[in-house]
Amino acid sequence: MKPAPFDYARPADWPAALALLAAGARPVAGGQSLGPMLNLRLALPERVADLRHLPDYAGVSMQGETVRIGAGTTHAAIEDGVVPGRLGEILAGVARRIAYRPVRNRGTIGGSFAHADPAADWVAVLPALPGHAIALGPQGERRIPLAEFVLGVFETALRSDELLRALELPALPAATRFGHWKFCRKPGEFSKATACVLALPGAVPTAVLAALDAAPLVIADASALLADPTAEAARITATLALDDPWRAALARTALRHAAEAVR
Ligand SMILES: Cc1cc2nc3c(=O)[nH]c(=O)nc-3n(C[C@H](O)[C@H](O)[C@H](O)COP(=O)(O)OP(=O)(O)OC[C@H]3O[C@@H](n4cnc5c(N)ncnc54)[C@H](O)[C@@H]3O)c2cc1C
């Protein structure tokens, strides 16, 4: 199928992008999710606003000990090491397992997080990390903790008059430990269960379980999971009341493998 006709706008600055949003335009970033939705006519916008030419939209900058990642930074750029230090190593490891390189060349971290597909890789990992999503609206910037950004399936804390402008995360100490595991039926497919565990030195470890057709489950204290991955993964999964035994087994396995992979 082909998309229904729509107008195309290319805002040159953020105020112009917000004005287009207020007038009902649908933002488009890499188009890797919106494109198929247009083709299938699941989305029927009268106008799309292409964000890719906005200043500071893509790229990474350091502000003291804070890493600011533009929403338009592609998965491929992150895979290729645009984010410095231990944080960059962790994000690159996640990015390189998203779909295929052609998708990663165009798809963006901000587009993926704003889309909030429950099976998406950034949705499964960013909530475990300290830091904020930076929303921009008519009143200026608003900071939303990464763990509170995704509210449900394709639902985020962004207001209808806001765009996701950037992500800000603290640079992570070199001794930060991380484990990540996802199950795909074949390479490049969306995950059927993803989990990750983050252990910052001297802090309580956190974990996320995702790709369960629901909002990601953020585990604020994953100490017990690290101490006994098998028992704790089973306990956590039992609290989810997953009625499909196959999904429950995958969720349990994802949590256990992510905890065992922490290094
Ligand atoms: C074949 C294929 C396989 C894929 N496999 C995976 C996979 O394994 N794992 C995975 O995580 N993803 C996968 N994806 C999705 C891909 O990662 C996309 O990059 C991602 O879902 C959306 O990013 P985008 O930049 O393309 O956003 P777009 O498609 O341009 O936009 C997605 C949505 O977010 C909105 N949006 C975009 N940017 C902003 C913003 N700054 N502020 C507010 N709203 C915004 C748009 O209006 C739209 O509703 C796959 C895609 C394809 C085509």
The ligand as an ORCA input file, in Angstrom:
! r2SCAN-3c Opt
* xyz 0 1
  C      12.467     -3.632      9.567
  C      12.522     -2.896     10.883
  C      12.992     -3.566     11.993
  C      13.070     -2.895     13.221
  N      13.548     -3.579     14.307
  C      13.707     -2.931     15.483
  C      14.279     -3.587     16.601
  O      14.698     -4.741     16.560
  N      14.375     -2.884     17.770
  C      13.957     -1.569     17.864
  O      14.083     -0.981     18.921
  N      13.426     -0.935     16.814
  C      13.294     -1.569     15.629
  N      12.759     -0.903     14.544
  C      12.292      0.497     14.722
  C      13.449      1.477     14.520
  O      14.374      1.318     15.564
  C      13.015      2.971     14.530
  O      14.190      3.724     14.529
  C      12.270      3.475     15.720
  O      11.191      2.693     16.038
  C      11.672      4.873     15.448
  O      12.683      5.792     15.251
  P      12.576      6.820     14.037
  O      13.646      7.810     14.255
  O      12.597      6.089     12.743
  O      11.152      7.524     14.297
  P       9.924      7.816     13.318
  O       9.497      6.553     12.650
  O      10.232      8.975     12.445
  O       8.853      8.291     14.397
  C       8.281      7.347     15.290
  C       7.192      8.042     16.111
  O       7.773      8.949     17.033
  C       7.328     10.290     16.783
  N       8.528     11.121     16.966
  C       9.699     10.989     16.303
  N      10.595     11.854     16.791
  C       9.979     12.555     17.759
  C      10.401     13.587     18.652
  N      11.656     14.078     18.641
  N       9.506     14.078     19.535
  C       8.239     13.596     19.566
  N       7.790     12.618     18.762
  C       8.657     12.095     17.880
  C       6.744     10.290     15.378
  O       5.715     11.257     15.241
  C       6.196      8.873     15.292
  O       4.948      8.807     15.931
  C      12.662     -1.534     13.326
  C      12.186     -0.867     12.188
  C      12.120     -1.534     10.972
  C      11.630     -0.769      9.769
*
